[in-house]
Every structure is written in structure tokens, then in C-alpha cells.
Amino acid sequence: MRSPSACSTRACVWSAIHCCASARAGAASVARPSPGPDSTCGKVIETLRAHDNDIESTADYFAIKPAQVRACVGYYADFQDEIDAYAAELDAAQRERARWEREQRVLG
């Protein structure tokens, strides 16, 4: 097992919050294990914005290190379009699921 001080590489920081670098087949193709680096990093960025870009309070919120928040910022900066598109897909899927559940309640 690595010591915390040995965990200084970008990949190690990712894995600590499930923002691990995933296999990429190309700029537009992202392999996403569940929950996926994009969804996790997207949540960190969303929370960071809600905390007025305060890295320390965002790290506290997730009980992670500030360096891990900064790693997500870097990941988001590199793959913003893909992360935002994935977040939109998740939102649409959640809305569709909620609608289906409402329909099932109506149908009894």
C-alpha cells in the first residue's frame, strides 16, 4: 500500500476520489466505469462553484484533500465539453426515470 505522501501523481489523486484517468479511445470517446470519472468530477466542480470556488470548503464537503479538488479542476479544464455532455445525459436519464415512476404510480 502506498503512503499518502507517495500518492502525489495525478493518476493517484484521481483514483482517490474516483476521478481516475480512464481509457480513452479518442477525444470524443470516453470509457466510463460507474460512477465514472466524468460524473464524479462533475459533482466536485458543481460543488466547487456552489462554494464560490473555495477549494478548501469543497474539499471539506467531500472529506477529501484540496489537492484532489485541484486535480478535478485540471481534469475538468481538459475535458469540460465531455463532462458537461455526460452530466446532461445523466440529467435527462434521471428525468425520464422520474417520469416513468410517476406513470407507474398512475397505472397502479
Secondary structure per residue as TSV (DSSP state, phi and psi in degrees):
chain	resnum	aa	ss	phi	psi
A	1	M	-	360.0	140.0
A	2	R	-	-79.7	146.7
A	3	S	-	-78.9	156.8
A	4	P	G	-56.3	-35.5
A	5	S	G	-71.0	-26.2
A	6	A	G	-77.7	-12.9
A	7	C	-	-91.0	59.5
A	8	S	-	-106.8	-8.2
A	9	T	S	-75.2	156.3
A	10	R	H	-57.9	-43.0
A	11	A	H	-62.7	-38.3
A	12	C	H	-67.9	-39.4
A	13	V	H	-62.4	-43.7
A	14	W	H	-56.0	-50.8
A	15	S	H	-63.2	-26.8
A	16	A	H	-65.2	-24.3
A	17	I	T	-126.1	22.7
A	18	H	T	64.6	24.8
A	19	C	-	-102.8	36.0
A	20	C	-	-65.5	148.9
A	21	A	-	-65.5	123.7
A	22	S	-	-97.8	163.0
A	23	A	-	-65.4	135.3
A	24	R	E	-122.7	126.5
A	25	A	E	-89.5	-9.5
A	26	G	E	167.0	174.3
A	27	A	T	-61.0	-35.0
A	28	A	T	-94.7	-4.9
A	29	S	E	-117.2	120.4
A	30	V	E	-126.0	124.2
A	31	A	-	-80.2	124.9
A	32	R	-	-123.5	102.3
A	33	P	-	-70.5	152.4
A	34	S	S	-75.4	134.6
A	35	P	S	-78.6	-10.4
A	36	G	-	92.4	145.0
A	37	P	H	-63.9	-34.6
A	38	D	H	-70.2	-42.4
A	39	S	H	-68.2	-40.0
A	40	T	H	-68.2	-47.6
A	41	C	H	-63.8	-37.4
A	42	G	H	-60.7	-39.3
A	43	K	H	-67.4	-38.0
A	44	V	H	-63.9	-44.4
A	45	I	H	-65.5	-43.1
A	46	E	H	-58.6	-43.2
A	47	T	H	-70.0	-39.5
A	48	L	H	-58.2	-44.7
A	49	R	H	-63.8	-40.4
A	50	A	H	-65.0	-24.9
A	51	H	T	-97.6	27.0
A	52	D	T	54.4	40.4
A	53	N	T	59.8	27.9
A	54	D	-	-86.2	105.2
A	55	I	H	-63.0	-41.3
A	56	E	H	-62.8	-46.6
A	57	S	H	-69.5	-32.4
A	58	T	H	-66.6	-42.6
A	59	A	H	-61.5	-42.9
A	60	D	H	-61.0	-42.2
A	61	Y	H	-58.1	-43.4
A	62	F	H	-91.1	-3.3
A	63	A	T	57.3	47.0
A	64	I	-	-126.6	176.6
A	65	K	-	-84.6	148.9
A	66	P	H	-54.5	-33.9
A	67	A	H	-61.7	-31.5
A	68	Q	H	-71.5	-36.5
A	69	V	H	-65.1	-44.1
A	70	R	H	-61.4	-36.2
A	71	A	H	-63.0	-40.6
A	72	C	H	-66.2	-37.2
A	73	V	H	-60.3	-44.6
A	74	G	H	-63.8	-42.8
A	75	Y	H	-62.7	-44.4
A	76	Y	H	-64.1	-40.2
A	77	A	H	-60.9	-36.6
A	78	D	H	-78.1	-30.7
A	79	F	H	-131.0	35.9
A	80	Q	H	-57.1	-46.6
A	81	D	H	-60.9	-44.6
A	82	E	H	-66.6	-41.0
A	83	I	H	-66.6	-43.9
A	84	D	H	-64.2	-40.5
A	85	A	H	-64.6	-40.8
A	86	Y	H	-65.3	-40.4
A	87	A	H	-62.6	-40.2
A	88	A	H	-64.5	-39.6
A	89	E	H	-61.8	-43.5
A	90	L	H	-63.6	-42.8
A	91	D	H	-60.8	-44.8
A	92	A	H	-63.0	-42.0
A	93	A	H	-64.9	-39.3
A	94	Q	H	-66.7	-39.8
A	95	R	H	-64.5	-42.0
A	96	E	H	-64.1	-40.8
A	97	R	H	-63.3	-43.6
A	98	A	H	-62.7	-40.5
A	99	R	H	-64.0	-44.7
A	100	W	H	-59.2	-43.0
A	101	E	H	-62.6	-40.1
A	102	R	H	-63.7	-41.5
A	103	E	H	-62.2	-39.1
A	104	Q	H	-65.8	-35.6
A	105	R	H	-66.6	-38.8
A	106	V	H	-64.8	-40.5
A	107	L	H	-74.5	-14.4
A	108	G	-	83.3	360.0
